[in-house]
Amino acid sequence: MSIDEFFERIRRRMRELFEEFEREARYLADMWSPTGTLRPLYSVNEYPDHVEILVDLPYSNLDTLSVETRNGKLVIGCSLRGEVEFDSWFKGRGVKFNKYYIEIELPPDADPAGLRIEKNIPHGVVKIVLRRKRATTP
């Protein structure tokens, strides 16, 4: 193998590693903001008569939970019980978080009237249930 081939292999491997790093960094950037906001994990489960949204809010103060619908989205906010710092993730730059915030796109037939919220306080899980609008017959 020539020296040029050797360096080309190294350059190709470095490009692969940088691309992998960028993919991972984009994923993390979607999960948190430098303003102290975390994006919680959630799942949307659709049933014939309703929609269930499970939101994982560990270490949250569920007394501060805010849930509203706005422009076809479910908007959820909640404070943490205290400030959380992830200094070990970002060396020399302690990142501090104090709240959760997320906007979740709702199915078009989700009916915000009668929205029901169930809190599992020990585990920090919130279940939000919305009925589906009934189709009107012409």
Secondary structure, 3 states (H helix, E strand, C coil): CCHHHHHHHHHHHHHHHHHHHHHHHHHHHHHEECCCEECCEEEEEECCCEEEEEEECCCECHHHCEEEEECCEEEEEEEEEEEEECCCCCCCCCCEEEEEEEEEECCCCEEEEEEEEEEECCCCEEEEEEEECCCCCC
